[in-house]
């Protein structure tokens, strides 16, 4: 049973960080809190279409991810985890946990749209739906949801203020939340159908977690892809957040070629590199350069989300 001192340490960590931290992770020294936004580690999600639900623990007692809990949530999202080799984005789930705990602790999250196959997403778009070609739903990084008794517009505004993620509101109580690049929109500003994401213009690089230890292997994934058949350079750079791109430490993607071909979705989701063992604690971004660019509109390089190297 946690001591009073341990509980106080956890509360201080939560207040200092501005986010809710799992109370076992740092205090026991087992697993660092992997995400900037974390609730109590429990999520109760119900699929509005088929009634399937999961009331799952996403964390083990030592602070590590609970595979069984994540698998139960995958099923509610309709996500074929075994085929994909990954779960619904844990970053998304812990953000959902965090914001739902603040808005309505203990209440059920009603899922209106979870995972979409590329084929189904295209069908929705062609039938006139307000659906992006490069929707984050395709990569298991998004949810459209509501919580009974919670005003959707107010919840959207609360998430928007954090500038942490993608959050949209089309009216009513439904909110779109995703773990892609930080942005926000309403129905009139969604830019769906404008072609803004064509030619890989909005391609996005994200790390699996927010927090790592120096020397740890990092899994990276690309999303927002409109066309495959491009290349990424094996040599990448990790730089302090806010520092000019000319500075940084080199890190190398695993692969046999200097220019790694990304010809299909699964390759884009499993990119690995190892952080330098002597990397000082702090907040960083990873810079990736493209080496085979099929469209002049496509960016030559992109920066990842912010990641933190723990002390």
Protein Blocks (a to p, Z undefined) as FASTA:
>chain_A
ZZfklmmmmmmmmmmnopacdfklmmnomaccfbfbdcehpacdddfklopacdddfbdf
kopacfklmmmmmmmnopafklnopacdfklmmmmmmmmmmmoghiacddfbfcddfklm
mmmmmnopacdfklcklnopaccdddehiafklmmmmmmmnopaccddeedjbdcddfbd
cddddfklnogonlmmgghlmgccddfblbdcehiacddddehiabghiacdfbdcddde
hiafkbccddddedfbfbdcdfbfklmmmccddddfklccdddddddddfbdfbfkbcfb
dcdddddddZZ
